[in-house]
Amino acid sequence: MNITNQTVTGAGINPLMQLFAHGFRPFFLLFGIFGALLVLLWVGALLLGWQLPVGVYLVGWHAHEMLYGLVPAAIAGFLLTAITNWTPATPVNNMPLAGLVGLWLAGRLALFFSAPLMAAGIPYYLLAAIDIAFLPVIACYVALTLIKFNNRRNLILVAILVMLTAGNTAMHIGLAQLDTQWIKAGQALGFDVITVMIVIIAGRITPAFSRNWLKARTAHTPLHAHYTQPDAIAATPWVSKLAIGSTVALVVLDLIVPNHPLIFYVAGVAGLSNLLRLIQWKGWLVLGEPLLWILHLAYLWLVVALITRCAAGFSPAISDSAWQHLLGVGAIGTIILGVITRVCLGHTGRPLTLPRFAIGIYISITLAALLRFAVVMGWVDFRVGLAIAATMWVVACALFVIIYAPILFSARADGRTG
């Protein structure tokens, strides 16, 4: 049964039913809630000595949940929504969507309460299997839908989901055996594959959204259009191919020759090619629109992370943790918040205008990334810097929940379903 809106205002619709009207609604909300809770619990355990019911290596649990718990919620919400634009498929909603949400939640709970669950005789591999199952289910749905409607272009995203599943499995092997090599391999694969996904998806939407905004803005001002030239916002094909190809190469190298010096050089090529790509998108032309400049800023974080990874190969003062946090907090955190704050407006029939106080989301995540990098580099006191960086992250996620939850629980403003 599909949800149908009876009126433009959505009067009489159960807010909980509305939450399960489209994939982005519950998963984006859960990203905000879990994102705040996860970092709060982690910092509480690290700095305040909170005892968590986690039965595995705590640092590994934190890394796993950020990469393979939190990020997949955003990926699922994005793909379940985007696929209805790429194909004529109807949205996954109601009970099937609730089932997906339940599967994701089961994975989070299984790992968080792994200590008492294992003490009760439940083997870790079963808890891991519950968590691992989520991404393959999403991958199967996306693959079957794309094949059904002959949308071959986006099948690369299925490969990305498969690779993320492999990385998730590797991390679980490491956590089960307390083997840091497996944990690091799973982390590296996760970071690399998510980087490829950002380069592909952001490479489509960032210039397209910027171009459309400039065209709309200059429709009645031809002189302004002459100076901004919306159609010029596009990377040259060879730059985009090099940007994507070099990030894909990092995936391959980390799999077959981890820690090889060649990785640092390829990271440098990836960083510089993506920087050139970003420059060709002319982000300075959209500084007047927060919903757009945040996407450009997120891509800049990706560039900085890749260049920092390259630099780490030539300077012992730069650890892997530096580029990983630049990528995780800076690029991944910012691109997700940038995309979901936009999708929640556009796909609920609302104007693409950032709500009041929502700019605080962007400011907070930016400060979190800057401070977390400063902590890793030893430029600020570890405990103080980490506490403030974590607070900024929690504020960013909490603000998203506070500002956008009323939208996610409400009917579309234009009276359409979804």
N, C-alpha and C positions, 0 to 999 in steps of 0.2 A: 504494500500500500504506500503510495507516495503522498507526501504532505502537500496539501493545497491551501493556498491563502484565500480566505473568504472575502477579505476587503483589502484595500490598499494599506490600511494601518495595521492589518494583521490582528484585529480584535478577536478575542475568543480563542486564540491559538495558545496551547500549552507551551510555555517558554522552554521546557525540557525537550519537548518534541521538536521545537524549532532549532534547538541546538544540534539535533541529529538530522537536520534537513540537507546538509551538505558536508562533505569531508573536511573542509577547512575549519568549520565551526568548532567541533570538539578538539581536534588535534592542535589547532593554534592556541586555543585556550589552555590546553594541557601543557603546551610548550612554556607558556608564561608561568603557570603555577609550579610545574615541576622544575623549571629553570631556577626559580627563586628558592624553592625548598632544597634542591640538590646542593647548591652552593652554600646556603645557610648551614645545612647539616655538615658539609665537608669542612668548612672553616670552624664551626663549633667543635668538631672532633679534633682538628689540627691545632687550634689555638687555645681552646678552653677545656680540652680533655673530655668532651662528651663521649659517652660509650654508645656506639651504634650497634644494632643487632646484625651487623654484616660479618659473614663468616669467612671472608677471603681478604687477601692483601688490600688494605684500605686505600692506598694510593692507586692501586690497580682498579679498584671498584670505582673510585672517583673518575679516573680517566675513561673507563668503560662507559659509565653512565652518561658522561658528557658527549662522547662520540657515538655510542650505539644505543643509548636510551633516549636522550634529549633530542638530538638531531633527527633521528628517524621519525619522531612525531611531526616535526616541521616538514620533512620530506613527504610523509604520507599525506598530510593535509594539502600540500602543494600539488602532488601528483593526482590525487583523487579529484581535485578541482580543475587542474589544467587539462586533464584527459577529456573533460566534457566540452572543452574549447577545441581541442585537437580532433575530436571525433563526434559523431552524433549520439554517443552513448549517454544514457540517463545517469544522473548522479547516484552514487552509492549512498543510501540514506536509511533511516529508521533502524530496524533490527540488524541488518547486515553491517551497517556502520557501527552500531553499538557493539557488535561482536568483535570488530577490529579494535575498537577502543578498549574493550575488555581484555583482548589478547595482549595489547601493549601494556596495559596496567598490570596484568598478571606477571609479565616479565620484570617490571619495576619492583613489585612487591616480593617476588621470588628471590631476587638478588638482595634487596634491602634486609629481608628477614632470613637470609640464608643461614645464619648461625643457629637460631632455634629450630629451623626446618631440618637442617642436617643433624642436629642433636636428636631430633625426633625420628631419625632413621631414613629421611628422604635423601637420596644420593645427589651430589652436586650436578652430575651430568643431566639429571632430570630437570633441575632448576634452570640449567643452562639451555636445555632444549626448549623450554617454555619461552625464554627470551629470544633465542635464535629464530623461532618460528615466524615471528612477525614480518620481517623483511621478505622472506620467500612468499608469504601469502600476498603481500602487496605486489611483489614482482610478477606473480602468476596472473593476478587480475589485470595489471597494466599490460603485460605481454598478450594475453588473450584478447583484450579489448583493442589494442593497436593492430594486431593481426586480423581480427574480425573486420575492422574498417580500413584495412590496407594502409595504415599509417606507419610506413617503414622508417621514416626519418627519426622518429623518437624512440626506436627500439634500443638505441644506445643507452637509454636510461634504465632499461631492464638489465643490461650488462653491468651498469653501475650498482644496481641493487644486489646483483649476484656477487659482485666483488665485495660489497659491504658485508654481505652475509659471511663470506669467507674470512674477512677481517674480524668480524664478531666472533666467529668460531675459534680463530687463532687466539684471541684474547681470553676466551673461556678455557682453552687448553692451558694457557699460561697461568690463569688464576687457579685452576684446579690443581696444577702441579707446582705452583709457586715458581714458575720458570719465567724469568724476566725476558729471556730471548723471545719466547712466544708472545709475551705481553707487548714487547716493543714492536715485533713484527705486525701484530694486529693493529697497534696504534698507527704505525707508519702507513699501512695499507688504508686505514680509515681516513687519515689526513690526506693522503694522495688522491684517493678516489673522490672524496668530497671536494677537493680542489678542482679536479676535472669537472665535476658537476657544476660548480660555481662558474668556471670558465665557459662552459657550454651555455648554461641557462642565463647567467648574467650577461653573457655575450650576445644573447638574443634580445633580452628585455630592456637592458639599460639604454642602448642606443635607440631602440624602437620607441620606448616611452619618452625619452628626451626629445626625439624628433617630432613625435606627435604633439607634445606639449608646446614646442616652439612653433609648429605649424598653426595650432589653434590660437596661440598668443599673437602671432603676426598676421593672422588672416585679414585683419582690417588695417594693418599698418605695413604696407609694402616696403617702406623705407627701412623699417626695423628688420624686415625679412631679408632685405638685401645685405645687411651687416651680419645677421646671425646665420643665414643660409642653413636652414634645418636639414636639407637633403645632404649636406656635407658631413653630417654626424654619422660616420661609418668608418670602420677600420678597413684598410686595404686587405684584399683576400689573403695575400701571402703572410701578412702580419697575424691575422686570425689563425691561419693554419699553423704557423710557427708557435703561437701562444698555446693552442690546444695540443699540438703534437709534442711539445716539450714537457707539458704537464702529464700527458699520457706516458711519456718516456720515463718520468719519475716513478710511476706505478710499476713499470716493467723492471727498472733497475733495482728498486727497493725489494722486489720479489726475488730476483735472480742473483744479484750481487749487493746485498745490503752492506752499508758502510764503505762501499768502494768510492775512491776519490772522484770518479767520474760523476757521481751524483751531485757533488757541489757545483761542478761546471754546468751541468744540465739545469740545476736550480737557478743558476745565474742567467742562463739563456731564457728560461721560463720567466724569470722576474723582469728582465729587460724587454722581452717581446710583449709581455702583458702590460708593461708600463707604456710602451709605444701605442698599444691598442687603446689603453685608457686615454692617452693624450688625444688620439684621433677621435674619441667620442666627445671631446670639447665640453667637459663637465662644467667649466666656468660659465657657460651660457645658461645653465639651469640653477644657478645659485639662489635664485628667487623662489624655488619650489623645493621645500624640504623632502617631499616624497620622492624626489629625483636625486638631489645631491647626496642623499644617504646611500643610494645605490653606487654612485661613483666613489664615495668615501670607502664603502665596503671593499670595492675592487682595489682601491689604493692600499688598504690593509693587506690584501692578498699579495700585491706586488712587494710590499715591504717585507712580508713574511718570507717570500721566496728569495729575495735578495739577502735577507738575514741568514737564511739557510745556507746560501752560497758562502757568505762571509764566515760562517761557523767552521767551514772547512779550512780556513786559513788563519783563524784566530782562536786560540784556546780560551780566550776570555768570553766567547759566545758559546753557550750550551745549546743542545737540541731543544731544551725547554723554552728558550727565547723565541725561536721561530714557531714552535708549536703553540705557544700562548698568543703570539701575534696572529696566527692563523685561526686558532680556536675562538678566542675572545674577540679579536679585532675583525677578521674577515668573516668567519662563519656566524658569529653572534650578530654582527652588524647587518650582514646580508639577509639573515633570517628575519630580524626585526624590521628591516626596511621593506622586505617583501610582504610580510604578514600584515603590517600596518596599512599597506596599500590594498592588498587583496580583500581584507575585511571591509573596506569601504566600497570598492568597485563591485564586489560580488554580493553585496547586500543592497545594491541600487542606490548608494549614497554618493554624493559628489566627492571627487578626489581632492579633498581639502583636509589637511591634517587637523584632527580635533584639537580643541583647546587643551593646553598643557601637555599634549603628546610630544612636543619637541623635547620635553624632558627625557623621553625614552632614548632619543638619539644622543643627547648630551651625556646621559648617564653611561650608555654603553661605550661611548668614545673615551670617557674618563676611565672606565674600567679597563679598557685595553691599554691605554697609556700607562696607567699605574701598575698593571700586572707585568708589563714589559720592564718597567723601571725596577720592580721588585726582583725579577729574574736577573737583571743586569747588576744588581747590588747597589743601585743608585739611591735607594731609600731603605729605611729599616724594614726588615722582613715582616715582622709581626704587624707593625703599624700599616705598612704599605699594602700587605695582603688583606688586612681587615677593611681598609678603605676601598680597595679595588673590588673586593667581594660585595661590599655594601652598594657600590655603584651598579654592579651587575644585578643584584637583588632589586634595587630601585627600578632599573630598566624593565625587568620582567614584571615586577609588581605594578608599575604604572601601566604597562600594556594590559594586564588583567583588569585593573580598575577602570580604565578608560574604554576598553573594547569589549568587556564582558556584556554590558547592556546591549551592544550592537549584535553580538554573537547569539544572544538569547532572544533577540527580537526578529520579527518578520522583515523581509526586504522592504525598503522604503518605497519601491516602485510597484509593489503589489504582486510581483512575480514569485514563483516558487523557488526554493533553494536557500 
